[in-house]
Amino acid sequence: MRKLIFRVHAIQKMFERGISQMDVRTVIEHGEVIREYPDDTPYPSRLVLGWREKRPLHVVAADNDADDETIIITAYEPDPALWKPGFKQKKDQNK
């Protein structure tokens, strides 16, 4: 199992949003990558959608393959006002 590293920002936001480390691990291990950011530095990152019971969660994570670790950047519950049903695509904000 890959080591998870939680950034301070991620821990603060998870606490504010009632998201546990187990929630994040479940999303990372069983969720669906809905967006990739290959040019992010220092490591490529991705946005993962997962569900904890009926609650949708988005986790932004980056992989440091050299050290076999996944860095958790942030985690949040997607806002239905900003995301299409299913929470895989953002709504067009230009309308």
N, C-alpha and C positions, 0 to 999 in steps of 0.2 A: 504494500500500500504506500502510495506516494505521500511524502510529508507535506502538510499544509502549513503555510506561513501566513499569519494574519497581520496585515499592515495596521498601524494604530488607527488610521482613518476607518478601516473596515470594522474594527472592534467597536469603535465609538458609534458608528452608524448602526451596526447590528444590535447593540444594546438599546439605542433609541427606538429601533424598529421591531424589537422583540423577535429577532432572528438568532437562533443558537448556532454554535459551531457544528452541531450534528446536522442541523438543517442545511448548512452550507456544504458539508461533506456529502450529504445525500444528493444535493443538486449537482455537485461536481462529478460524482460517481455514476449517477443514473440519468442526469438531465440531457438536454439536447442543445448542442452548440447552434445558436441562431445568428451569430455574427462573429467574424474573425477580424482581428486587427494585426495583420502580419508585420506592419511597420512600426508598431509600438516599441519603445525602448525603455529599459534595457532588454526586455524580453517581449516576444509576440504575446498578445493577449486575446481573450475571447469573451463573449457574452453567452452565458449558459442559462437556459430556462429549465426550471424544474418545479415540482409540486410537492408540497408537504401537506398531505391530506388534500383539502380543496383550495389551499392557499398557493397562488403562483409566486415564484421567487426568481429574480434575476441575480446572477452572480457574475461579477467581472473578475477574471483570473488570468494570471500569466504563468507560463511554465519555464522554470529554470532547469532544463534537462541535464545540464552539467552536474548539478547537485541533487537531482531527482526530487525536486520540490515544486509545489504549486503555490504561487503567491496570490492570496486573496486581496483584491484591491477594494472592492465594495460589494455589498449585497443589499437588495431592496425588493419591495413588492411593487411590481409595475402598476402604474396608474392607468386605469381603464380609459381615462380621458385622453391619454397620450398614445395608447397602444390599441391596435385592432384586436378583435376577439381572438383568443388563443395566445395573445401576448408575444407573438413571434415577429410582428412587424409594427413599426411605428405608424401612426396615422399621419396623413399628409397635413402638415401644419400650415401650408400656404393657402388654405381655402378660406 
